[in-house]
Amino acid sequence: MKRIITGITIILAGVMILLSNINVLNFGPVFADWWPLLLIGAGLLMLINDSKNYIWSLFVSGLGVLFLVNTLDIARVSVGDIFFPAVLVAIGLSILRQSTGSTIRRVSEKNDEDITAILGGSSHKNTSSDYRGGKVTAVMGGSEIDLSKATIKKDALLDVFVFMGGVELRVPENVIVKSRAVMVMGGIEDKTSPVHSKDAPILYLDGVLIMAGIEVKR
């Protein structure tokens, strides 16, 4: 679902820019009033990607709403007066949420798990005997994920959303890594040695990378 929404958004943006450049339609005035919808959409995309990460999703969407109220002249709100206190509140809520045990343990035996790193770093090691994948969200933060001691019996799927951040991923020796992720000013660097077995399990990387990177190692 996330890939579909992201793809449609990029296509629509490209069509709008193309029509404006060839003077078919002038989207300049429209964009000037409605650009905050991009922030609102980004927040919703974060929520779809990881519903547990609702604090920062609401923050980004809320920021978009404030800008939209200004651009449409519904009301005059000083975004600068609200932005930094709101950031502090969001960081505080994230810390409280982590301290109450809602985050994933650093060492896990789960077959699938969700990992989130927002404005910071995280380190996770998984030793599952039947690892099947999970979700990784890193927004202006980094995450180290060690699957080197986990067992992937057949195939596994890791769904990633990385925005202005990075992920270091360690995989088992016998696993092939294949990327199907959408990358916007980002990339995946695979430093693993080749696996020649036809029956080797495959770890698929799906998702979206925006101004971000993933490094895959053994």
KAKAGI-V713813 format. One record per pair of residues at least 24 apart in sequence whose C-alpha atoms are under 6 Angstrom apart, sorted by the first residue. I is the first residue (numbers start at 1). J is the second residue. If there is no record, write none. Layout:
((I,J) (I,J))
//
This chain:
((33,71) (33,72) (36,64) (36,67) (36,68) (39,64) (40,64) (117,141) (126,150) (132,156) (133,157) (133,158) (134,158) (135,159) (135,160) (136,160) (137,161) (137,162) (138,162) (138,165) (139,163) (139,165) (140,164) (140,165) (141,165) (142,166) (142,167) (143,167) (144,168) (145,169) (146,170) (147,171) (148,172) (154,201) (155,201) (155,202) (155,203) (156,203) (157,203) (157,204) (158,205) (159,206) (159,207) (160,207) (161,207) (161,208) (161,209) (162,209) (162,212) (163,210) (163,212) (164,211) (164,212) (165,212) (166,212) (166,213) (166,214) (167,214) (168,214) (168,215) (169,216) (170,216) (170,217) (170,218) (171,218) (175,200) (175,201) (175,202) (176,202) (177,202) (177,203) (178,204) (179,204) (179,205) (180,205) (180,206) (181,206) (181,207) (181,208) (182,208) (183,208) (183,209) (184,210) (185,210) (185,211) (186,210) (186,211) (186,212) (186,213) (187,213) (188,213) (188,214) (188,215) (189,215) (190,216) (191,216) (191,217) (192,217) (192,218))
//
